Amino acid sequence: MKSPDVDALVQKFLQHKLTLALAESCTCGWVTAQLAAATGVSEVLRGSVVTYHAEAKQRLLGVKKKTLDEYTAESQQIANEMVEGLHKHLPADVCVAITGLFGPGASETPDKPIGTVFVTILLEGRAHEYREVLKGPVDQLRDRAADFIYTKLGELLERRQASPTAAVRGS
């Protein structure tokens, strides 16, 4: 995502008077880092946490070992627990968690190939879950994941603006 797009997203957060927090795994803080250049980000961004290793997910975000064992670290269930823990420890109006597979190994399967990401966005008490299989070279997956998150955040804020009192529906 180009800087003006990140600027526009941060401006939407400012317009809605919303704060943002992120929990990143496979993106290693890349989503947050790209926001740093945006005008007004200091008024929007509460903080972020990178929990690449399962132990970090458990200690910093309260992800349950049982959930990790049952679903793997790269799953929607983990993204959901990550966002819940993030909201508990770093409350913000919008909380985002991402986990996924950007290299061979881990929990890769034919149904969950490299490039699969799981994102949960918590907005106004409602979790919006996304599973996406990103295509392209491994070295570009972090960029594509960041773009995916920025797009989904923008869509949710647009829907919120169009109908501020109605519930925002995720996909």
N, CA and C atoms as a LAMMPS dump frame, in Angstrom:
ITEM: TIMESTEP
0
ITEM: NUMBER OF ATOMS
513
ITEM: BOX BOUNDS ff ff ff
-5.0000000000000000e+02 5.0000000000000000e+02
-5.0000000000000000e+02 5.0000000000000000e+02
-5.0000000000000000e+02 5.0000000000000000e+02
ITEM: ATOMS id mol type element x y z
1 1 1 N 0.85 -1.173 0
2 1 2 C 0 0 0
3 1 3 C 0.889 1.228 0
4 2 1 N 0.572 2.169 -0.819
5 2 2 C 1.359 3.392 -0.927
6 2 3 C 1.023 4.336 0.228
7 3 1 N 1.943 5.196 0.55
8 3 2 C 1.777 6.132 1.654
9 3 3 C 0.463 6.906 1.627
10 4 1 N 0.04 7.467 0.48
11 4 2 C -1.219 8.202 0.5
12 4 3 C -2.405 7.329 0.935
13 5 1 N -2.388 6.043 0.595
14 5 2 C -3.467 5.153 1.014
15 5 3 C -3.442 4.951 2.526
16 6 1 N -2.268 4.813 3.094
17 6 2 C -2.147 4.678 4.541
18 6 3 C -2.577 5.985 5.204
19 7 1 N -2.193 7.095 4.611
20 7 2 C -2.638 8.39 5.128
21 7 3 C -4.159 8.482 5.12
22 8 1 N -4.782 8.043 4.033
23 8 2 C -6.246 8.097 3.932
24 8 3 C -6.897 7.216 4.997
25 9 1 N -6.316 6.05 5.239
26 9 2 C -6.866 5.159 6.262
27 9 3 C -6.767 5.802 7.643
28 10 1 N -5.618 6.358 7.962
29 10 2 C -5.445 7.018 9.26
30 10 3 C -6.406 8.202 9.374
31 11 1 N -6.616 8.921 8.288
32 11 2 C -7.569 10.038 8.314
33 11 3 C -8.979 9.547 8.608
34 12 1 N -9.345 8.369 8.078
35 12 2 C -10.662 7.794 8.385
36 12 3 C -10.775 7.479 9.876
37 13 1 N -9.699 6.939 10.447
38 13 2 C -9.705 6.673 11.887
39 13 3 C -9.886 7.977 12.667
40 14 1 N -9.187 9.018 12.241
41 14 2 C -9.309 10.315 12.912
42 14 3 C -10.721 10.87 12.769
43 15 1 N -11.279 10.75 11.582
44 15 2 C -12.635 11.234 11.326
45 15 3 C -13.645 10.536 12.231
46 16 1 N -13.459 9.228 12.435
47 16 2 C -14.371 8.448 13.267
48 16 3 C -14.005 8.514 14.756
49 17 1 N -12.875 9.171 15.052
50 17 2 C -12.375 9.277 16.429
51 17 3 C -12.153 7.889 17.038
52 18 1 N -11.478 7.02 16.252
53 18 2 C -11.207 5.65 16.678
54 18 3 C -9.718 5.432 16.875
55 19 1 N -9.393 4.567 17.823
56 19 2 C -8.012 4.169 18.039
57 19 3 C -7.803 2.753 17.492
58 20 1 N -6.54 2.381 17.306
59 20 2 C -6.181 1.117 16.667
60 20 3 C -5.056 0.441 17.433
61 21 1 N -5.166 -0.893 17.573
62 21 2 C -4.088 -1.713 18.134
63 21 3 C -3.97 -2.961 17.261
64 22 1 N -2.752 -3.476 17.148
65 22 2 C -2.518 -4.635 16.295
66 22 3 C -1.715 -5.712 17.011
67 23 1 N -2.035 -6.962 16.697
68 23 2 C -1.262 -8.124 17.14
69 23 3 C -0.868 -8.861 15.869
70 24 1 N 0.43 -8.934 15.623
71 24 2 C 0.922 -9.527 14.381
72 24 3 C 1.776 -10.746 14.651
73 25 1 N 1.595 -11.747 13.814
74 25 2 C 2.43 -12.936 13.871
75 25 3 C 3.229 -13.036 12.575
76 26 1 N 2.649 -13.578 11.53
77 26 2 C 3.375 -13.826 10.275
78 26 3 C 3.906 -12.554 9.624
79 27 1 N 3.322 -11.423 9.902
80 27 2 C 3.763 -10.165 9.299
81 27 3 C 4.876 -9.482 10.091
82 28 1 N 5.189 -10.007 11.254
83 28 2 C 6.336 -9.533 12.054
84 28 3 C 6.362 -8.02 12.284
85 29 1 N 5.205 -7.402 12.442
86 29 2 C 5.152 -5.969 12.703
87 29 3 C 5.089 -5.099 11.456
88 30 1 N 5.065 -5.713 10.293
89 30 2 C 5.088 -4.97 9.033
90 30 3 C 3.842 -4.106 8.848
91 31 1 N 2.689 -4.584 9.264
92 31 2 C 1.449 -3.812 9.123
93 31 3 C 1.562 -2.527 9.933
94 32 1 N 2.035 -2.636 11.153
95 32 2 C 2.2 -1.474 12.025
96 32 3 C 3.282 -0.546 11.495
97 33 1 N 4.397 -1.108 11.067
98 33 2 C 5.524 -0.291 10.603
99 33 3 C 5.137 0.607 9.441
100 34 1 N 4.303 0.118 8.546
101 34 2 C 3.911 0.93 7.395
102 34 3 C 3.001 2.091 7.779
103 35 1 N 2.349 1.985 8.921
104 35 2 C 1.49 3.074 9.389
105 35 3 C 2.303 4.25 9.939
106 36 1 N 3.546 4.002 10.299
107 36 2 C 4.368 5.003 10.984
108 36 3 C 4.497 6.314 10.221
109 37 1 N 4.505 6.268 8.903
110 37 2 C 4.689 7.477 8.101
111 37 3 C 3.403 8.284 7.909
112 38 1 N 2.275 7.735 8.312
113 38 2 C 0.988 8.401 8.073
114 38 3 C 0.802 9.607 8.987
115 39 1 N 0.293 10.662 8.428
116 39 2 C -0.005 11.868 9.188
117 39 3 C -1.119 11.579 10.189
118 40 1 N -0.88 11.893 11.448
119 40 2 C -1.881 11.707 12.493
120 40 3 C -1.86 10.347 13.159
121 41 1 N -0.917 9.495 12.771
122 41 2 C -0.904 8.126 13.324
123 41 3 C -0.714 8.124 14.839
124 42 1 N -0.032 9.11 15.376
125 42 2 C 0.2 9.134 16.829
126 42 3 C -1.105 9.316 17.61
127 43 1 N -2.133 9.85 16.978
128 43 2 C -3.432 9.996 17.629
129 43 3 C -4.295 8.749 17.472
130 44 1 N -3.919 7.876 16.57
131 44 2 C -4.726 6.69 16.244
132 44 3 C -4.14 5.418 16.835
133 45 1 N -2.868 5.205 16.638
134 45 2 C -2.229 3.936 16.993
135 45 3 C -1.919 3.863 18.477
136 46 1 N -2.576 2.924 19.167
137 46 2 C -2.317 2.707 20.595
138 46 3 C -1.043 1.908 20.79
139 47 1 N -0.78 0.969 19.855
140 47 2 C 0.412 0.146 19.942
141 47 3 C 0.206 -1.148 19.192
142 48 1 N 1.256 -1.959 19.233
143 48 2 C 1.17 -3.261 18.586
144 48 3 C 2.084 -4.236 19.313
145 49 1 N 1.82 -5.501 19.07
146 49 2 C 2.642 -6.55 19.646
147 49 3 C 2.913 -7.578 18.555
148 50 1 N 4.165 -8.012 18.471
149 50 2 C 4.533 -9.07 17.533
150 50 3 C 4.68 -10.347 18.338
151 51 1 N 3.855 -11.324 18.007
152 51 2 C 3.879 -12.607 18.711
153 51 3 C 4.09 -13.707 17.675
154 52 1 N 5.296 -13.787 17.197
155 52 2 C 5.629 -14.744 16.144
156 52 3 C 5.612 -16.18 16.671
157 53 1 N 6.198 -16.395 17.805
158 53 2 C 6.301 -17.729 18.396
159 53 3 C 5.063 -18.033 19.239
160 54 1 N 4.676 -19.29 19.281
161 54 2 C 3.49 -19.709 20.049
162 54 3 C 3.592 -19.288 21.513
163 55 1 N 4.784 -19.385 22.086
164 55 2 C 4.965 -18.998 23.49
165 55 3 C 4.654 -17.513 23.696
166 56 1 N 5.028 -16.674 22.747
167 56 2 C 4.72 -15.242 22.849
168 56 3 C 3.213 -15.016 22.762
169 57 1 N 2.546 -15.766 21.901
170 57 2 C 1.088 -15.66 21.801
171 57 3 C 0.437 -15.996 23.145
172 58 1 N 0.958 -17.019 23.797
173 58 2 C 0.418 -17.436 25.09
174 58 3 C 0.7 -16.395 26.172
175 59 1 N 1.955 -15.984 26.294
176 59 2 C 2.349 -15.097 27.398
177 59 3 C 1.822 -13.677 27.245
178 60 1 N 1.885 -13.142 26.032
179 60 2 C 1.526 -11.743 25.848
180 60 3 C 0.051 -11.518 25.537
181 61 1 N -0.59 -12.512 24.924
182 61 2 C -1.976 -12.328 24.503
183 61 3 C -2.952 -13.305 25.145
184 62 1 N -2.441 -14.237 25.926
185 62 2 C -3.329 -15.174 26.603
186 62 3 C -3.91 -16.267 25.72
187 63 1 N -3.277 -16.52 24.58
188 63 2 C -3.734 -17.614 23.718
189 63 3 C -3.554 -18.917 24.492
190 64 1 N -4.569 -19.756 24.434
191 64 2 C -4.546 -21.004 25.194
192 64 3 C -3.729 -22.084 24.486
193 65 1 N -2.926 -22.816 25.269
194 65 2 C -2.14 -23.927 24.73
195 65 3 C -3.055 -24.963 24.082
196 66 1 N -4.199 -25.197 24.705
197 66 2 C -5.158 -26.173 24.168
198 66 3 C -5.599 -25.766 22.753
199 67 1 N -5.837 -24.473 22.553
200 67 2 C -6.25 -23.994 21.229
201 67 3 C -5.115 -24.165 20.232
202 68 1 N -3.904 -23.856 20.649
203 68 2 C -2.735 -24.048 19.779
204 68 3 C -2.583 -25.515 19.386
205 69 1 N -2.723 -26.398 20.366
206 69 2 C -2.579 -27.839 20.101
207 69 3 C -3.68 -28.36 19.179
208 70 1 N -4.877 -27.867 19.379
209 70 2 C -6.019 -28.374 18.613
210 70 3 C -6.103 -27.796 17.196
211 71 1 N -5.793 -26.509 17.039
212 71 2 C -6.017 -25.846 15.75
213 71 3 C -4.745 -25.402 15.035
214 72 1 N -3.61 -25.391 15.666
215 72 2 C -2.315 -24.88 15.19
216 72 3 C -2.254 -23.366 15.342
217 73 1 N -1.042 -22.856 15.338
218 73 2 C -0.825 -21.419 15.51
219 73 3 C -1.335 -20.616 14.32
220 74 1 N -1.481 -21.284 13.19
221 74 2 C -1.944 -20.628 11.972
222 74 3 C -3.394 -21.026 11.727
223 75 1 N -4.322 -20.373 12.436
224 75 2 C -5.733 -20.72 12.346
225 75 3 C -6.595 -19.521 12.74
226 76 1 N -7.859 -19.583 12.354
227 76 2 C -8.794 -18.517 12.717
228 76 3 C -9.003 -18.474 14.22
229 77 1 N -9.021 -19.643 14.855
230 77 2 C -9.222 -19.702 16.303
231 77 3 C -8.114 -18.938 17.026
232 78 1 N -6.885 -19.074 16.543
233 78 2 C -5.762 -18.36 17.171
234 78 3 C -5.877 -16.86 16.916
235 79 1 N -6.225 -16.471 15.692
236 79 2 C -6.415 -15.036 15.413
237 79 3 C -7.479 -14.459 16.337
238 80 1 N -8.543 -15.215 16.581
239 80 2 C -9.601 -14.752 17.48
240 80 3 C -9.088 -14.576 18.906
241 81 1 N -8.335 -15.549 19.405
242 81 2 C -7.799 -15.425 20.769
243 81 3 C -6.754 -14.313 20.854
244 82 1 N -5.988 -14.124 19.786
245 82 2 C -5.01 -13.041 19.757
246 82 3 C -5.702 -11.688 19.891
247 83 1 N -6.788 -11.494 19.13
248 83 2 C -7.474 -10.199 19.164
249 83 3 C -8.156 -9.976 20.517
250 84 1 N -8.667 -11.046 21.118
251 84 2 C -9.283 -10.917 22.449
252 84 3 C -8.232 -10.504 23.481
253 85 1 N -7.078 -11.159 23.441
254 85 2 C -6.005 -10.818 24.375
255 85 3 C -5.466 -9.42 24.145
256 86 1 N -5.357 -9.038 22.885
257 86 2 C -4.901 -7.685 22.553
258 86 3 C -5.855 -6.652 23.14
259 87 1 N -7.143 -6.851 22.925
260 87 2 C -8.14 -5.905 23.422
261 87 3 C -8.128 -5.823 24.949
262 88 1 N -7.861 -6.941 25.59
263 88 2 C -7.798 -6.963 27.058
264 88 3 C -6.581 -6.194 27.576
265 89 1 N -5.425 -6.397 26.934
266 89 2 C -4.176 -5.809 27.431
267 89 3 C -3.842 -4.449 26.838
268 90 1 N -4.385 -4.149 25.67
269 90 2 C -4.126 -2.871 24.998
270 90 3 C -5.429 -2.391 24.357
271 91 1 N -6.373 -1.965 25.198
272 91 2 C -7.699 -1.61 24.676
273 91 3 C -7.631 -0.509 23.614
274 92 1 N -8.341 -0.741 22.526
275 92 2 C -8.481 0.232 21.447
276 92 3 C -9.864 0.027 20.841
277 93 1 N -10.324 1.02 20.117
278 93 2 C -11.636 0.912 19.477
279 93 3 C -11.648 -0.165 18.397
280 94 1 N -10.515 -0.305 17.714
281 94 2 C -10.364 -1.317 16.67
282 94 3 C -9.103 -2.111 16.985
283 95 1 N -9.271 -3.426 17.107
284 95 2 C -8.131 -4.312 17.345
285 95 3 C -8.033 -5.289 16.179
286 96 1 N -6.811 -5.52 15.726
287 96 2 C -6.57 -6.395 14.588
288 96 3 C -5.543 -7.444 14.977
289 97 1 N -5.821 -8.7 14.61
290 97 2 C -4.846 -9.776 14.811
291 97 3 C -4.681 -10.52 13.495
292 98 1 N -3.436 -10.9 13.206
293 98 2 C -3.15 -11.681 12.008
294 98 3 C -2.166 -12.793 12.341
295 99 1 N -2.448 -13.968 11.791
296 99 2 C -1.54 -15.102 11.85
297 99 3 C -1.659 -15.831 10.52
298 100 1 N -0.651 -16.597 10.174
299 100 2 C -0.712 -17.311 8.903
300 100 3 C 0.593 -17.984 8.553
301 101 1 N 0.637 -18.485 7.327
302 101 2 C 1.79 -19.249 6.84
303 101 3 C 2.481 -18.505 5.705
304 102 1 N 3.733 -18.133 5.937
305 102 2 C 4.502 -17.456 4.899
306 102 3 C 5.743 -18.245 4.505
307 103 1 N 5.815 -19.492 4.94
308 103 2 C 6.94 -20.342 4.58
309 103 3 C 6.566 -21.796 4.745
310 104 1 N 7.374 -22.689 4.193
311 104 2 C 7.06 -24.119 4.288
312 104 3 C 7.15 -24.62 5.724
313 105 1 N 6.43 -25.707 5.973
314 105 2 C 6.433 -26.301 7.313
315 105 3 C 5.2 -25.863 8.059
316 106 1 N 5.385 -25.553 9.305
317 106 2 C 4.281 -25.128 10.186
318 106 3 C 3.094 -26.056 10.002
319 107 1 N 1.924 -25.51 9.744
320 107 2 C 0.723 -26.339 9.609
321 107 3 C 0.235 -26.376 8.162
322 108 1 N 1.162 -26.247 7.241
323 108 2 C 0.823 -26.247 5.818
324 108 3 C 0.154 -27.563 5.408
325 109 1 N -0.96 -27.427 4.693
326 109 2 C -1.689 -28.571 4.138
327 109 3 C -2.219 -28.15 2.767
328 110 1 N -2.745 -29.099 1.984
329 110 2 C -3.353 -28.698 0.706
330 110 3 C -4.493 -27.694 0.888
331 111 1 N -5.219 -27.783 2
332 111 2 C -6.301 -26.838 2.281
333 111 3 C -5.811 -25.532 2.909
334 112 1 N -4.573 -25.542 3.38
335 112 2 C -3.991 -24.367 4.024
336 112 3 C -2.567 -24.185 3.494
337 113 1 N -2.459 -23.712 2.233
338 113 2 C -1.138 -23.568 1.626
339 113 3 C -0.382 -22.34 2.125
340 114 1 N 0.889 -22.251 1.765
341 114 2 C 1.674 -21.047 2.034
342 114 3 C 0.921 -19.862 1.428
343 115 1 N 0.852 -18.793 2.175
344 115 2 C 0.119 -17.608 1.751
345 115 3 C -1.217 -17.468 2.445
346 116 1 N -1.624 -18.496 3.212
347 116 2 C -2.898 -18.43 3.925
348 116 3 C -2.74 -17.549 5.166
349 117 1 N -3.64 -16.582 5.298
350 117 2 C -3.647 -15.736 6.485
351 117 3 C -5.03 -15.769 7.121
352 118 1 N -5.02 -15.585 8.424
353 118 2 C -6.247 -15.495 9.209
354 118 3 C -6.2 -14.159 9.929
355 119 1 N -7.23 -13.36 9.719
356 119 2 C -7.298 -12.023 10.296
357 119 3 C -8.597 -11.901 11.069
358 120 1 N -8.506 -11.328 12.247
359 120 2 C -9.706 -10.973 13.006
360 120 3 C -9.617 -9.493 13.337
361 121 1 N -10.682 -8.777 13
362 121 2 C -10.774 -7.35 13.319
363 121 3 C -11.93 -7.185 14.3
364 122 1 N -11.614 -6.664 15.463
365 122 2 C -12.619 -6.412 16.488
366 122 3 C -12.996 -4.94 16.422
367 123 1 N -14.255 -4.676 16.078
368 123 2 C -14.757 -3.31 15.951
369 123 3 C -16.11 -3.235 16.645
370 124 1 N -16.197 -2.337 17.601
371 124 2 C -17.438 -2.115 18.34
372 124 3 C -18.014 -3.418 18.898
373 125 1 N -17.129 -4.223 19.485
374 125 2 C -17.544 -5.452 20.138
375 125 3 C -17.862 -6.615 19.216
376 126 1 N -17.675 -6.427 17.925
377 126 2 C -17.977 -7.493 16.976
378 126 3 C -16.698 -7.927 16.259
379 127 1 N -16.504 -9.248 16.21
380 127 2 C -15.333 -9.805 15.536
381 127 3 C -15.667 -10.078 14.07
382 128 1 N -14.831 -9.576 13.19
383 128 2 C -14.952 -9.804 11.749
384 128 3 C -13.793 -10.712 11.366
385 129 1 N -14.11 -11.911 10.918
386 129 2 C -13.102 -12.926 10.622
387 129 3 C -12.872 -13.029 9.123
388 130 1 N -11.598 -13.155 8.761
389 130 2 C -11.228 -13.28 7.354
390 130 3 C -10.173 -14.367 7.193
391 131 1 N -10.37 -15.182 6.182
392 131 2 C -9.361 -16.16 5.769
393 131 3 C -9.07 -15.857 4.314
394 132 1 N -7.806 -15.65 3.987
395 132 2 C -7.422 -15.304 2.628
396 132 3 C -6.169 -16.094 2.256
397 133 1 N -6.123 -16.541 1.007
398 133 2 C -4.911 -17.169 0.494
399 133 3 C -4.267 -16.16 -0.438
400 134 1 N -3.155 -15.6 0.013
401 134 2 C -2.436 -14.6 -0.76
402 134 3 C -1.523 -15.3 -1.757
403 135 1 N -1.437 -14.758 -2.943
404 135 2 C -0.613 -15.349 -3.996
405 135 3 C 0.64 -14.507 -4.193
406 136 1 N 1.678 -15.156 -4.72
407 136 2 C 2.9 -14.439 -5.063
408 136 3 C 4.099 -14.996 -4.354
409 137 1 N 5.257 -14.425 -4.664
410 137 2 C 6.504 -14.865 -4.029
411 137 3 C 6.459 -14.648 -2.52
412 138 1 N 7.086 -15.531 -1.788
413 138 2 C 7.081 -15.47 -0.322
414 138 3 C 7.546 -14.106 0.19
415 139 1 N 8.536 -13.512 -0.48
416 139 2 C 9.06 -12.225 -0.006
417 139 3 C 8.069 -11.068 -0.186
418 140 1 N 6.96 -11.29 -0.874
419 140 2 C 5.955 -10.247 -1.059
420 140 3 C 4.685 -10.475 -0.231
421 141 1 N 4.627 -11.588 0.478
422 141 2 C 3.408 -11.917 1.218
423 141 3 C 3.11 -10.939 2.352
424 142 1 N 4.143 -10.421 3.023
425 142 2 C 3.901 -9.453 4.101
426 142 3 C 3.257 -8.178 3.562
427 143 1 N 3.74 -7.719 2.392
428 143 2 C 3.131 -6.543 1.76
429 143 3 C 1.671 -6.811 1.413
430 144 1 N 1.406 -7.974 0.864
431 144 2 C 0.04 -8.307 0.46
432 144 3 C -0.876 -8.469 1.672
433 145 1 N -0.331 -9.008 2.75
434 145 2 C -1.12 -9.142 3.979
435 145 3 C -1.456 -7.76 4.546
436 146 1 N -0.48 -6.868 4.544
437 146 2 C -0.723 -5.503 5.031
438 146 3 C -1.798 -4.835 4.176
439 147 1 N -1.682 -4.955 2.858
440 147 2 C -2.685 -4.374 1.961
441 147 3 C -4.067 -4.949 2.245
442 148 1 N -4.126 -6.267 2.482
443 148 2 C -5.398 -6.922 2.776
444 148 3 C -6.019 -6.322 4.038
445 149 1 N -5.222 -6.173 5.078
446 149 2 C -5.727 -5.609 6.337
447 149 3 C -6.175 -4.17 6.15
448 150 1 N -5.377 -3.348 5.478
449 150 2 C -5.762 -1.957 5.255
450 150 3 C -7.061 -1.878 4.459
451 151 1 N -7.211 -2.751 3.467
452 151 2 C -8.446 -2.777 2.667
453 151 3 C -9.641 -3.126 3.529
454 152 1 N -9.518 -4.17 4.341
455 152 2 C -10.635 -4.582 5.201
456 152 3 C -10.971 -3.501 6.223
457 153 1 N -9.958 -2.871 6.803
458 153 2 C -10.223 -1.78 7.745
459 153 3 C -10.965 -0.643 7.051
460 154 1 N -10.509 -0.282 5.857
461 154 2 C -11.162 0.777 5.091
462 154 3 C -12.614 0.446 4.791
463 155 1 N -12.869 -0.811 4.393
464 155 2 C -14.242 -1.242 4.098
465 155 3 C -15.129 -1.16 5.339
466 156 1 N -14.613 -1.622 6.472
467 156 2 C -15.399 -1.578 7.703
468 156 3 C -15.705 -0.138 8.123
469 157 1 N -14.73 0.755 7.965
470 157 2 C -14.964 2.155 8.329
471 157 3 C -15.935 2.819 7.36
472 158 1 N -15.866 2.458 6.084
473 158 2 C -16.821 2.99 5.102
474 158 3 C -18.241 2.555 5.459
475 159 1 N -18.407 1.274 5.797
476 159 2 C -19.734 0.773 6.177
477 159 3 C -20.225 1.457 7.442
478 160 1 N -19.304 1.682 8.366
479 160 2 C -19.667 2.353 9.617
480 160 3 C -20.132 3.771 9.331
481 161 1 N -19.452 4.44 8.405
482 161 2 C -19.817 5.811 8.059
483 161 3 C -21.163 5.843 7.346
484 162 1 N -21.41 4.875 6.473
485 162 2 C -22.663 4.833 5.722
486 162 3 C -23.854 4.577 6.64
487 163 1 N -23.619 3.819 7.701
488 163 2 C -24.695 3.474 8.622
489 163 3 C -24.137 3.41 10.038
490 164 1 N -23.87 4.572 10.635
491 164 2 C -23.194 4.6 11.931
492 164 3 C -23.934 3.892 13.073
493 165 1 N -25.256 3.769 12.97
494 165 2 C -25.976 3.121 14.062
495 165 3 C -26.252 1.652 13.786
496 166 1 N -26.084 1.237 12.541
497 166 2 C -26.32 -0.172 12.195
498 166 3 C -25.073 -0.989 12.481
499 167 1 N -25.271 -2.258 12.725
500 167 2 C -24.139 -3.168 12.955
501 167 3 C -23.357 -3.325 11.667
502 168 1 N -22.041 -3.331 11.794
503 168 2 C -21.163 -3.546 10.654
504 168 3 C -21.044 -5.049 10.458
505 169 1 N -21.248 -5.509 9.259
506 169 2 C -21.203 -6.961 8.992
507 169 3 C -19.877 -7.33 8.353
508 170 1 N -19.208 -8.341 8.922
509 170 2 C -17.965 -8.861 8.367
510 170 3 C -18.242 -9.959 7.381
511 171 1 N -17.177 -10.499 6.816
512 171 2 C -17.355 -11.615 5.891
513 171 3 C -16.564 -12.802 6.354
